[in-house]
Structure formats: C-alpha cells, structure tokens
Amino acid sequence: MKRKLKALSFVLLLFGASCTLPGNIPPSVKIGLIAPFEGLYRTEGYDALYAVKMAVREANNSQAARRYRLELVALDDRNLPAEARVAAGKISLDPDIVGVIGHLSEETTLAALPIYASHHLPLLVPIPILESSEAFGETAFLPPIYFPPWPENLCSKGKAVVFSCPGSAIQRKILAHCPAEKVDFYCYPEFPPQPQDYEVAFWPGDEVKGAEVLLKLRGEGFKGEFWGRPGVCSPLFESLAGERGSWCFRFEEKPDAAFVQEYRKISGAEPGPFAYPAYIAAKTLIKAIAKASAEGEVTRERVRFHLIQNTGKP
C-alpha cells in the first residue's frame, strides 16, 4: 500500500453530506480506532479502518448524532501489547474522544484495558475474547452479536484436537458441550503424537503462530479442518500457511450486498474477516453516542451508560 499511516498520528475528519456555513458548523465528538497500521498485521488494521470510516460517514450523512459531527481518530498499535498501551494512553488523554474501537487481538486488548478503565473511556471490542473476558468490567463491551454454538459444531466434525492449556476458559467451554472422548487438549508447544487421527484442530491464538501450527500438523499427516479466531481466515494467514482456515469466529449475521459494494468503493478490495465486526462495533458505539446526544452533552459516562444497556457483556 503506497500511502502509509504514521504511527499515532492519523486523524480522519468525516463530514456529513450537507454543506454548512462556517458559523453553523456543529460541534465535534470523536471516536477512536486502535489497530495495526504498520508491520506484519497492517492489512488487518486497514480491513477494520475502511469499515469504521463507512460507519462514521453514514452517521454524519444521516445526522445520527443529532447536533454533533463525528470525527475518527485512528492510531497504530502494530498488534503489540506494549504499543497498544502507548496508543491507549495517547487516545485516552483527548477529552473529546468518547469511545474507542479496538484492538484486533486478545493480547493487545487486555494489555490496554487498564488504561481505558483508568480514564473511564468505553472500549468496543470487535473480536471474540475467549480467555479473560471477566476483566472487561464496565469499561469494555462486545457488540450485540451472537456466535454460532462453536463447541458443539467442533465436536460434530469428529475427533478434535484443541491447543489449550489445562483449566483454560476455552477448555471449560468445550467440555461443557463435548464428550471428553471426542476432544484432546494440548498445551502449546505440545503436539499430538499422531495428528492424522483428528478430523479438526482448533487453534485459539495468533494467526502467525497458527500458520506454523497448521504447517506442522500438515507435515505430520493431519488432513482435517483448521479452526480458530478471525485471523485464520485472513490473507495474512493464507500467505503464511498456504491456505485459509476452514472456520473462524464470524457473525451469524453476514454483511449484505450493500455493505460489500460500499466497502469495495472505499477500499478497492474485498472486506476481510475484521471489516464487518469493526463496522458493527462502530455502529454500536455510534448508536450509544446518538442516545447520549439526545440527552444533551455527549460524555464518556453517558456513552458508557448506553453501551451497558445495549451491548452483550462477555
């Protein structure tokens, strides 16, 4: 991509379709997006960015936030926990930012979460959190999305191998729905001695390491399906593993043709696995802002109140 985002410096001003005289420009309220815009994961960050741009532009065109104009501030975290904390700290210091969308991995989300909490800044998380969702408290929120019953579906494929350590939330979720004899757990970097015995493998971690896992499994005779987080369905994963995952966490509700068409116009590409989740997260945050604006001044506290009322807590 020729045009690069500069880390921690990218600001989009997204105006409504109607023109206003300088003296009639409405006050601004800002939302943030933190995602990887440089480095190995940059394509995933742009996947989310274009979708959030769409949501903000739609809101400004329809005046969803009433007397406010929405602005988007996008910062880079390179998908690294340390960088995520830096970005969260910077974005939290802007008092005009009333909510943030991010991050694109569980590790970066949980690393930055205490910073958002200390600044009372609501966070909309566009990815599934499998392990530590109890840390969300009243700071972070999941959009009102319902995932399919993946543990049951996992077991229906036949014998499964799951890379998850003893006592993990993932292990508890799977064993609550699957007979113990249908699933084996291995704490990575442990591997099953005979991968060819399994019809499906579930990898809950990073897509880069997941590509290494799949290549090793394939090299040792595994011919089944590979399941995981949204990243295993990404072009990045495919470029590393030579194939995309068979299944990854997605919305039951799929993007309609209008979304896909508009996304193509903005980005020049097909929406990837992070586009629609980021779009729904942005729409959820904007809805809370609109409700807050109906009450008067839009504040972090009012936005958080409406998110508590209208989102799915993990």
C-alpha positions in Angstrom: 0.0 0.0 0.0 1.6 3.3 -1.2 0.0 5.5 1.4 1.1 4.6 4.9 -0.3 5.7 8.2 2.1 7.3 10.6 2.0 5.7 14.0 -0.1 7.5 16.5 -0.8 10.4 14.1 -3.6 9.6 11.8 -6.8 11.7 12.0 -9.9 11.4 9.8 -12.4 14.2 9.7 -15.6 12.7 8.2 -18.2 15.3 7.4 -21.8 14.9 6.6 -23.1 15.2 3.0 -24.9 18.5 3.5 -22.9 21.7 3.4 -23.0 24.1 6.4 -21.8 27.7 6.6 -18.7 28.3 8.8 -20.7 29.8 11.5 -23.1 26.8 11.6 -20.6 24.0 11.8 -21.8 21.6 14.5 -19.6 20.7 17.5 -17.4 17.6 17.1 -17.4 14.4 19.1 -14.6 11.9 18.4 -14.4 8.2 18.4 -11.1 6.2 18.3 -9.9 3.2 16.4 -6.7 1.4 17.5 -5.4 -1.3 15.2 -2.2 -2.4 13.5 -1.5 0.0 10.6 2.2 -0.8 10.2 4.2 -4.0 10.4 3.1 -7.6 9.7 -0.6 -7.1 10.6 -1.2 -3.9 8.8 -3.6 -5.4 6.2 -5.9 -6.4 9.1 -5.8 -2.9 10.5 -6.8 -1.4 7.2 -9.5 -4.0 6.9 -11.1 -2.6 10.0 -10.3 1.1 9.2 -12.3 1.2 6.0 -15.3 -0.3 7.7 -15.2 2.1 10.6 -14.9 5.0 8.1 -18.0 3.7 6.4 -20.0 3.7 9.7 -18.8 7.2 10.6 -19.6 8.6 7.2 -23.1 7.0 7.2 -23.7 8.5 10.7 -22.7 12.0 9.6 -24.7 11.8 6.4 -27.8 10.8 8.3 -27.1 13.1 11.2 -27.4 10.2 13.6 -25.6 12.0 16.3 -28.1 14.9 16.1 -26.3 18.2 16.7 -22.8 16.6 16.7 -20.4 15.8 13.8 -18.4 12.7 14.3 -14.7 12.5 13.8 -12.5 9.4 13.7 -9.0 9.3 15.2 -7.0 6.2 14.2 -3.8 5.1 16.0 -1.4 2.3 15.3 -0.6 -0.4 17.8 1.3 -2.8 15.4 -0.6 -5.6 17.2 1.9 -5.5 20.0 0.9 -5.2 23.7 3.4 -2.5 24.5 2.4 -0.4 21.6 -1.2 -1.0 22.4 -0.7 0.5 25.9 1.1 3.6 24.3 -1.7 4.1 21.8 -4.4 3.7 24.5 -2.6 6.2 26.7 -2.4 8.8 24.0 -6.0 8.4 22.9 -7.4 8.5 26.4 -5.9 11.9 27.0 -8.1 13.5 24.4 -11.2 14.6 26.3 -13.2 14.8 23.0 -12.9 11.1 22.4 -15.9 9.4 24.0 -15.3 5.8 22.9 -12.8 3.6 21.2 -13.0 0.6 18.8 -10.1 -1.9 19.2 -7.9 -3.8 19.4 -7.6 -6.7 16.9 -6.1 -9.3 19.2 -6.9 -10.6 22.7 -3.4 -9.8 23.9 -3.4 -6.2 22.8 -7.0 -5.7 24.1 -6.2 -7.0 27.6 -2.9 -5.1 27.7 -4.6 -1.8 27.1 -7.7 -2.4 29.1 -6.5 -1.0 32.4 -5.6 2.3 30.7 -9.1 2.7 29.3 -10.6 1.8 32.7 -8.4 4.5 34.5 -9.7 7.1 32.1 -13.3 5.9 32.1 -13.1 5.6 28.3 -15.5 2.9 26.8 -14.0 0.3 24.5 -15.9 -1.6 21.8 -14.0 -4.9 21.1 -14.7 -6.2 17.6 -13.1 -9.7 18.2 -14.2 -12.6 20.3 -12.5 -12.8 23.7 -12.2 -16.4 24.8 -10.0 -16.4 27.9 -10.1 -13.3 30.1 -13.4 -11.6 29.4 -14.1 -11.2 33.2 -11.5 -8.4 33.1 -13.9 -6.3 30.9 -15.8 -4.8 33.9 -17.8 -1.8 32.8 -15.1 -0.5 30.5 -15.1 -2.8 27.5 -18.0 -4.1 25.6 -18.8 -6.6 22.9 -21.2 -5.6 20.1 -24.6 -7.4 20.3 -23.5 -10.3 18.1 -24.3 -13.9 18.7 -21.8 -16.5 17.6 -22.9 -20.0 16.5 -22.5 -22.8 19.1 -19.0 -23.5 18.0 -18.1 -26.1 20.7 -21.0 -28.3 19.6 -20.1 -27.8 15.9 -16.4 -28.5 16.7 -17.3 -31.9 18.2 -19.7 -32.7 15.4 -16.8 -32.9 13.0 -15.4 -35.9 14.7 -12.3 -36.3 16.9 -10.9 -32.8 17.7 -7.5 -31.6 18.9 -7.5 -28.3 20.8 -4.4 -26.3 21.6 -5.4 -25.0 25.1 -3.8 -25.5 28.5 -5.5 -27.2 31.4 -8.0 -25.1 33.3 -8.4 -22.5 30.4 -11.8 -20.9 29.7 -11.7 -22.5 26.2 -11.3 -26.0 27.7 -14.2 -25.4 30.1 -16.4 -24.1 27.3 -15.7 -27.1 25.1 -16.0 -29.8 27.8 -19.4 -28.3 28.7 -20.7 -29.3 25.3 -18.5 -32.1 24.1 -17.9 -35.6 25.4 -14.4 -35.9 26.8 -13.6 -38.8 24.5 -14.2 -36.6 21.4 -11.6 -34.0 22.2 -7.9 -34.0 23.2 -6.2 -30.9 24.7 -2.6 -30.0 24.2 -0.8 -27.1 25.8 1.2 -25.5 23.0 4.1 -26.1 22.2 3.0 -29.7 22.9 1.7 -31.5 19.8 -0.4 -34.7 19.4 1.8 -37.7 18.5 -0.5 -38.7 15.7 -2.2 -35.7 14.1 -3.7 -37.9 11.4 -6.1 -39.2 13.9 -8.1 -36.0 14.1 -10.8 -34.5 11.9 -10.5 -31.0 13.2 -7.9 -28.8 15.0 -8.8 -25.7 17.0 -6.1 -23.0 17.4 -7.2 -20.1 19.7 -4.1 -18.0 19.3 -2.3 -15.6 17.0 -2.6 -16.2 13.2 1.1 -16.1 12.6 1.9 -18.8 15.2 -1.3 -20.6 14.0 0.1 -20.8 10.5 3.2 -22.5 11.9 1.0 -24.9 13.8 -1.0 -25.8 10.7 2.1 -26.4 8.6 3.5 -28.7 11.3 0.2 -30.6 11.5 0.0 -30.9 7.8 3.6 -32.1 7.6 2.8 -34.9 10.1 -0.3 -36.2 8.3 -3.2 -34.0 9.5 -5.8 -33.8 6.8 -8.7 -32.3 8.8 -10.2 -28.8 9.2 -8.4 -26.0 10.9 -10.5 -23.7 13.2 -9.5 -20.5 15.0 -10.0 -16.8 15.5 -10.9 -14.4 12.7 -7.2 -14.1 11.8 -7.1 -17.7 10.5 -9.4 -16.6 7.7 -7.2 -13.6 6.7 -5.0 -13.1 3.7 -2.0 -12.9 6.1 -2.7 -16.4 7.4 -3.1 -17.7 3.9 0.1 -16.2 2.8 2.0 -17.9 5.6 0.1 -21.3 5.7 -0.7 -21.7 2.1 -4.4 -22.0 2.8 -7.1 -20.2 4.8 -8.7 -21.7 7.9 -11.7 -23.9 7.5 -13.7 -21.9 10.0 -13.2 -18.8 12.1 -15.3 -16.7 14.5 -17.7 -14.7 12.5 -21.1 -13.1 12.9 -24.1 -15.2 12.3 -25.4 -12.1 10.5 -23.5 -11.8 7.3 -22.8 -8.5 5.6 -25.3 -7.7 2.9 -24.5 -6.8 -0.7 -24.8 -3.0 0.0 -22.1 -3.2 2.7 -19.8 -5.2 0.4 -20.3 -2.8 -2.5 -19.7 0.3 -0.4 -16.6 -1.3 1.2 -15.2 -2.0 -2.3 -15.7 1.6 -3.2 -13.8 2.9 -0.2 -11.0 0.4 0.0 -10.7 -1.0 -3.5 -10.7 -4.5 -2.0 -12.9 -7.2 -0.7 -13.8 -7.0 3.0 -11.7 -9.3 5.1 -12.6 -11.0 8.4 -12.1 -7.8 10.5 -14.2 -5.5 8.4 -17.8 -6.4 9.3 -17.0 -6.9 13.0 -15.4 -3.4 13.1 -18.3 -1.9 11.3 -20.8 -3.4 13.7 -18.7 -2.2 16.7 -18.6 1.3 15.2 -22.4 1.3 14.6 -22.9 0.1 18.2 -20.8 2.9 19.6 -22.4 5.5 17.3 -25.9 4.4 18.5 -24.8 5.0 22.1 -23.4 8.4 21.1 -26.7 9.3 19.4 -28.7 8.4 22.5 -26.3 10.4 24.7 -26.7 13.4 22.3 -30.5 13.2 22.7 -29.9 13.9 26.4 -27.6 16.9 25.9 -23.8 16.9 26.0 -22.1 13.7 24.9 -19.8 12.4 27.6 -17.9 9.2 28.2 -20.1 8.5 31.2 -23.3 8.9 29.1 -21.9 6.8 26.3 -20.8 4.0 28.7 -24.3 4.0 30.3 -26.0 3.4 26.9 -23.4 0.7 26.0 -24.2 -1.1 29.2 -27.9 -1.0 28.2 -27.4 -2.2 24.6 -24.5 -4.5 24.3 -23.7 -8.1 25.0 -21.4 -8.3 28.0 -18.9 -11.3 27.7 
